[in-house]
Amino acid sequence: MFPKVPKIEDLILQVLENSPEDTKILIEKIRIVRPKTSKQAVYKALKKMRIDEVIVQTREQVALSDVWLKKLADFVERAQLNYRTTVHPGINFLNLKQGEKIAYTFKTFEAADIFWAHAFGVLSEVLPKTIPLFLYNPHEWFILVRPESEIFLFEGLKKAGKQLFVIVGNKDHLDIHAGKYFDGKSLHYFATDNHLFSKPNYYVNVFGDFLIEVWLDERTSVAIDAFYKNTKEFDGKAKLELLEIIARKGKNKLVINHNKRKADKIRNMFKKYF
């Protein structure tokens, strides 16, 4: 049996896996594996992948689409969560009864954030359109370090016809700057110096009667706050500094809580600002 000839689309993905590539070099690399592949065949495959938003292309260079990569990552992470949930029932937080909660601890905030993204996606999907989502963050730094994925998340909520309300518990320059990513129609944002909660490392998301509560490592939280107080322009250097801060090891706690009384109390806090 003759070996199966790989598809041109698969070879394009392999070439672009590590970095963008010059179109001519891309064709040469594909011809190493598929010597008889015509230039027209590669361009035809590129056109289809561009229409499907798998790649982005200029006259000379080709790269994988950030949006497509995020969608792929979301699919993989969601699938991993579903499979882990099957094996470990404790992760299936949708089964929590009224008044019950489940807690998780993570050594790095990056690890906590991966699970947080899972939980946020699952809870936002099951939340009816008529019930808004409410988020409180001491600082809205998420949109600064990963704008593509956050915008993708926001656009998904808008397309689903859901309303999002975000309050930030500080009013530094970068807190105000983050407001440009919210349209004020379905995505609402308000920065205030009035701290809604006493602990500066506390984050909370409200989905109906469910809450995701996060206590970020205290030292990391202090470093983030200092970064906001001392940074007036968010450029490449500032982004690297913020990424370094959130990558630090520490104690991070995430709690998923099914508690109508607590959810109602937090929702009432938002009425003053929207």
C-alpha positions in Angstrom: 0.0 0.0 0.0 1.3 3.4 -1.0 1.7 6.0 1.8 -1.1 8.6 1.9 -0.1 12.0 0.4 -0.7 14.7 3.0 -3.2 17.4 2.2 -1.9 20.8 1.3 -3.9 22.4 4.1 -2.2 20.1 6.6 1.2 21.0 5.3 0.4 24.7 5.5 -0.5 24.3 9.2 2.7 22.4 9.9 4.9 25.1 8.2 3.1 27.9 10.1 3.1 26.1 13.4 6.2 27.9 14.7 6.0 31.3 13.0 4.6 33.2 10.0 6.3 32.4 6.7 7.1 34.1 3.3 4.6 32.8 0.7 7.4 31.7 -1.7 9.3 29.8 1.0 6.0 28.2 2.2 5.5 26.8 -1.3 9.1 25.5 -1.4 8.7 23.7 1.9 5.4 22.1 0.8 7.1 20.9 -2.4 9.7 19.1 -0.2 7.0 16.8 0.9 4.8 17.0 -2.2 7.2 17.5 -5.1 4.6 17.7 -7.8 2.4 20.3 -6.0 1.7 23.3 -8.2 1.9 26.9 -7.1 -1.7 27.3 -8.1 -2.8 24.4 -5.9 -1.1 26.0 -2.9 -2.7 29.4 -3.6 -6.1 27.7 -3.9 -5.7 26.1 -0.5 -4.5 29.4 1.0 -7.6 31.2 -0.4 -9.9 28.6 1.2 -8.1 28.8 4.5 -8.3 32.6 4.4 -12.0 32.5 3.7 -12.4 30.1 6.6 -10.4 32.6 8.8 -7.7 29.9 9.5 -5.0 32.2 8.2 -4.3 35.8 7.6 -2.3 36.8 4.5 -0.5 39.8 3.1 1.1 40.0 -0.4 4.3 38.4 0.9 3.6 36.6 4.2 1.2 34.1 5.6 0.3 33.5 9.3 -2.1 31.6 11.4 -5.1 33.6 12.5 -5.1 34.6 16.2 -8.9 34.2 16.3 -8.7 30.7 14.8 -6.0 29.7 17.3 -8.2 31.0 20.2 -11.2 29.1 18.9 -9.1 25.9 18.6 -7.6 26.4 22.1 -11.1 27.0 23.6 -12.3 23.7 21.9 -9.4 21.7 23.3 -9.7 23.2 26.8 -13.4 22.7 26.8 -13.0 19.1 25.7 -10.4 18.5 28.3 -12.7 19.9 31.0 -15.6 17.7 29.8 -13.4 14.6 29.9 -11.9 15.4 33.3 -15.5 16.0 34.6 -16.5 12.5 33.5 -13.5 11.0 35.4 -13.7 13.4 38.4 -17.3 14.2 39.3 -16.0 16.9 41.7 -15.2 19.2 38.8 -18.8 19.1 37.6 -19.7 22.3 39.4 -23.1 22.5 37.6 -24.3 19.8 39.9 -23.8 21.9 43.0 -27.0 22.3 44.9 -28.2 25.6 46.4 -25.8 26.6 49.2 -23.0 24.3 48.1 -19.6 25.4 46.9 -16.3 23.8 45.7 -12.8 25.3 46.1 -9.6 24.9 44.1 -6.1 26.1 44.8 -3.4 26.8 42.2 0.3 27.6 42.6 0.3 30.1 39.7 -2.4 32.5 38.6 -1.9 31.3 35.0 -3.0 27.8 36.1 -6.0 29.3 38.0 -6.8 31.4 34.9 -7.0 28.3 32.7 -9.6 26.7 34.9 -11.3 30.0 35.4 -11.7 30.3 31.7 -13.3 26.8 31.6 -15.7 27.6 34.3 -16.6 31.0 32.8 -17.3 29.4 29.5 -19.5 26.7 30.9 -21.5 29.0 33.2 -22.0 31.7 30.5 -23.3 29.1 28.0 -26.0 27.7 30.3 -27.0 31.2 31.5 -30.3 32.3 29.8 -30.1 35.4 27.6 -32.5 37.3 29.9 -30.0 37.1 32.8 -27.0 39.5 32.6 -23.5 38.6 33.6 -21.8 40.7 36.4 -18.1 40.9 36.8 -16.0 42.7 39.5 -12.3 43.1 39.1 -9.9 45.3 41.1 -8.2 46.0 37.8 -9.3 45.0 34.3 -5.8 43.7 33.3 -7.1 40.7 31.4 -7.9 42.8 28.3 -4.4 44.2 28.4 -2.4 41.0 28.4 -4.7 39.0 26.1 -6.8 41.4 24.0 -7.6 38.9 21.2 -9.1 36.2 23.5 -11.0 38.8 25.6 -12.4 40.4 22.5 -13.3 37.0 21.2 -15.1 36.3 24.5 -17.0 39.6 24.4 -18.0 39.1 20.8 -19.4 35.7 21.7 -21.5 37.2 24.4 -22.8 39.9 22.1 -23.7 37.4 19.4 -25.5 35.3 22.0 -27.6 38.4 22.9 -26.3 38.5 26.4 -25.5 41.6 28.6 -22.2 42.0 30.4 -21.7 44.5 33.3 -18.1 45.0 34.5 -17.1 47.1 37.5 -13.4 47.9 38.2 -12.5 48.8 41.7 -9.9 51.4 40.8 -9.7 54.4 38.6 -6.0 54.5 37.5 -5.1 55.5 33.9 -5.0 52.0 32.6 -8.4 51.2 34.3 -9.9 54.0 32.3 -8.0 53.0 29.2 -9.7 49.5 29.3 -13.1 51.1 28.9 -12.6 51.5 25.1 -13.2 47.8 24.6 -16.8 48.1 25.9 -19.5 49.4 23.7 -22.0 50.5 26.4 -24.8 48.7 24.6 -24.3 45.0 25.4 -20.9 45.3 27.1 -21.0 47.8 30.0 -18.0 49.0 32.0 -17.5 51.3 34.9 -14.3 52.2 36.8 -14.6 53.6 40.3 -12.4 54.5 43.2 -15.1 53.2 45.5 -13.9 49.7 46.4 -16.9 47.4 46.5 -15.0 44.8 48.5 -12.5 45.1 51.3 -9.9 42.7 49.9 -7.9 44.2 47.0 -7.2 40.7 45.6 -10.8 39.6 45.3 -12.5 39.0 41.9 -16.1 37.8 41.4 -18.2 36.7 38.5 -22.0 36.3 38.9 -24.0 34.0 36.6 -27.5 33.8 37.9 -27.3 32.0 41.2 -23.7 30.8 40.5 -20.6 32.7 41.4 -16.9 32.3 40.5 -14.9 33.9 43.3 -11.1 34.3 43.0 -8.6 35.4 45.5 -5.4 36.2 43.7 -2.1 35.7 45.5 -1.7 38.7 47.8 1.9 39.6 46.7 0.9 39.3 43.1 -2.1 41.5 43.7 0.1 44.1 45.3 2.5 44.0 42.4 -0.4 44.4 39.9 -1.7 47.4 41.8 1.7 49.0 41.9 2.1 48.4 38.2 -1.2 50.3 37.6 -0.3 53.1 39.9 3.1 53.6 38.1 2.2 53.0 34.5 0.7 55.7 32.2 1.3 54.1 28.8 0.7 50.4 27.9 3.4 49.6 25.4 5.3 46.4 24.6 7.6 46.8 27.6 4.7 47.4 30.0 2.9 44.3 28.7 6.0 42.1 29.3 6.2 43.5 32.8 2.6 42.7 33.5 2.9 39.2 32.1 5.9 38.6 34.3 3.9 39.7 37.4 1.0 37.3 36.7 3.3 34.4 36.0 4.8 34.5 39.6 4.2 31.6 41.9 1.9 32.0 44.9 -1.3 30.9 46.5 -4.4 31.4 44.3 -7.8 30.3 45.3 -10.9 29.8 43.1 -14.3 29.0 44.5 -17.5 28.1 42.6 -20.5 28.9 44.7 -24.2 28.1 44.1 -25.7 30.8 46.4 -28.7 32.9 45.4 -28.5 35.2 48.4 -24.9 36.1 47.8 -25.4 36.5 44.1 -28.4 38.8 44.7 -26.4 40.9 47.1 -23.6 41.4 44.6 -26.0 42.2 41.8 -27.6 44.9 43.9 -24.2 46.6 44.3 -24.1 47.1 40.5 -27.4 49.1 40.5 -25.6 52.2 41.8 -23.3 52.3 38.7 -25.6 51.2 35.8 
